[in-house]
């Protein structure tokens, strides 16, 4: 669904929403390696590939993104300071504010079977969920800890038996979120020459979203189970630029 609107006051933007569900036997996020020992890239039991049926690694139930351009209402021909002199207008007038934001619901991931190869000599496979996971345990923990009760989540899985592939993508981690913005203005230097100044900020809110594929969910490591190791997002970055157009 897309909403595109031009408002009064020089503001225009798009708002997009996607609802989806993707199911397959195997898939892999582009940010992961292509190693043959990677659970996500391989069919573990080639005789019964349907054991791996689950939501795709890239499945995002909800996605929202928006982009906008706002000619700030200050300066000649605009709401405020419309009749000011050339100097005031040159400094305060005719600035443009731009932005783009993206948010998605959580990405799926699975528990690793640990250093055991019950079905495939080269690939460990996933752990098998042995009982329902308490909903309270799945609530977000503090800092890098994904679970409020990692021990309860750990106890909900067992080692896979010979012939089993384990449960693929039964957990949901962080989704993606970022908001980038820019502020720019063009200064007329000559009849055919102008200078554009631009200030851009990436990840304005300095938000942190952890990468589900780097969460320690390995049956060999119960003490650090649920701790995230890296992020999907980069820290806030700002940059200034100038360009002469002639």
Residue pairs with C-beta under 8 A, 6 or more apart in sequence:
1 16
1 17
1 18
2 14
2 15
2 16
2 17
3 14
3 15
3 16
4 13
4 14
4 15
5 12
5 13
6 12
9 70
9 71
9 73
9 79
10 70
10 71
10 72
10 73
10 78
11 68
11 69
11 70
11 71
12 68
12 69
12 70
13 66
13 67
13 68
13 69
14 66
14 67
14 68
15 64
15 66
16 63
16 64
16 65
16 66
17 62
17 63
17 64
18 60
18 62
18 63
18 64
19 61
19 62
20 59
20 60
20 61
20 63
21 55
21 59
21 61
22 55
22 56
22 58
22 59
23 53
23 54
23 55
23 56
23 59
24 53
24 54
24 56
25 43
25 49
25 50
25 52
25 53
26 40
26 41
26 42
26 43
26 49
26 52
26 168
27 40
27 56
27 57
27 58
28 34
28 38
28 40
28 41
28 57
29 40
29 57
29 58
29 107
29 213
31 211
31 213
32 38
32 40
32 41
32 213
34 41
35 41
36 42
36 122
36 123
37 122
37 123
37 124
38 123
39 110
39 112
39 123
39 124
39 125
39 126
40 57
40 213
42 120
42 123
43 49
43 52
44 51
44 52
44 119
44 120
44 123
44 125
44 126
44 165
44 166
45 51
45 52
45 119
45 120
45 163
45 164
45 165
48 163
48 165
51 164
51 165
52 165
52 168
53 168
54 108
54 167
54 168
54 169
54 170
55 108
55 169
56 108
56 169
57 107
57 108
57 109
57 169
57 213
58 107
59 107
59 108
59 169
60 104
60 105
60 107
60 175
60 176
61 105
62 104
62 105
63 102
63 103
63 104
63 105
64 101
64 102
64 103
64 104
65 100
65 101
65 102
65 103
66 99
66 100
66 101
66 102
67 98
67 99
67 100
67 101
68 98
68 99
68 100
69 96
69 97
69 98
70 96
70 97
70 98
71 78
71 94
71 96
72 78
72 94
72 95
72 96
72 97
73 79
73 80
74 80
74 81
74 92
74 93
74 94
74 95
75 81
75 82
75 84
75 89
75 92
75 93
75 94
75 95
76 82
76 84
76 89
76 93
76 94
78 93
78 94
81 88
81 89
81 92
81 93
84 92
84 93
90 187
94 185
94 186
95 183
95 184
95 185
96 183
96 184
96 185
97 181
97 182
97 183
98 181
98 182
98 183
98 184
99 179
99 180
99 181
99 182
100 179
100 180
101 178
101 179
101 180
102 176
102 177
102 178
102 179
103 175
103 176
103 177
104 175
104 176
104 177
105 172
105 175
106 172
106 173
106 174
106 175
106 212
107 172
107 173
107 174
107 175
107 176
107 212
108 169
108 170
108 171
108 172
108 173
108 212
109 169
109 171
109 172
109 173
109 212
109 213
109 215
109 217
110 126
110 127
110 166
110 167
110 168
110 169
110 170
110 171
110 217
111 126
111 127
111 129
111 157
111 166
111 167
111 170
111 171
111 217
111 218
111 219
112 124
112 126
112 127
112 217
112 218
112 219
112 220
113 124
113 125
113 126
113 127
113 159
113 160
113 166
113 219
114 124
114 127
114 159
114 218
114 219
114 220
115 124
115 220
116 124
116 159
116 160
117 123
117 124
117 125
118 125
118 159
118 160
118 161
118 162
118 163
118 164
119 125
119 160
119 162
119 163
119 164
119 165
125 160
125 164
125 165
125 166
126 160
126 165
126 166
126 167
126 168
127 157
127 158
127 159
127 160
127 166
127 167
127 219
128 157
128 158
128 159
128 160
128 161
128 164
128 166
128 167
129 156
129 157
129 167
129 170
130 156
130 157
130 158
131 156
132 156
133 152
133 153
133 156
133 170
134 149
134 152
134 156
136 148
136 149
137 147
137 148
137 149
137 150
137 152
137 153
137 156
138 147
138 148
138 153
138 171
139 147
139 148
140 146
140 147
140 148
141 147
141 148
141 150
141 226
144 210
144 227
144 228
144 229
145 226
145 227
145 228
146 173
146 210
146 215
146 226
146 227
146 228
147 153
147 225
147 226
150 225
150 226
151 222
151 225
153 171
153 225
153 226
154 219
154 222
154 225
154 226
157 167
157 219
159 219
160 166
171 212
171 217
172 212
173 210
173 211
173 212
173 215
173 228
174 209
174 210
174 211
174 212
174 232
175 209
176 209
176 232
176 233
177 207
177 209
177 233
178 202
178 203
178 207
178 233
179 203
179 204
179 205
179 207
180 200
180 201
180 202
180 203
180 204
181 200
181 201
181 204
182 198
182 199
182 200
182 201
183 198
183 199
183 200
184 196
184 197
184 198
184 199
185 196
185 197
186 194
186 195
186 196
186 197
186 245
187 194
187 195
187 196
187 197
188 194
189 195
189 244
190 246
192 246
193 244
193 245
193 246
194 244
194 245
194 246
195 242
195 243
195 244
195 245
196 242
196 243
196 244
196 245
197 240
197 241
197 242
198 240
198 241
198 242
198 243
199 238
199 239
199 240
200 238
200 239
200 240
200 241
201 236
201 237
201 238
202 234
202 236
202 237
202 238
203 233
203 234
203 235
203 236
203 237
204 236
205 236
206 235
206 236
207 233
208 231
208 233
209 231
209 232
209 233
210 228
210 230
210 231
210 232
211 228
211 229
211 230
211 231
211 232
214 228
214 229
214 230
215 226
215 227
215 228
215 229
216 224
216 225
216 226
216 227
216 228
216 229
217 225
217 226
218 225
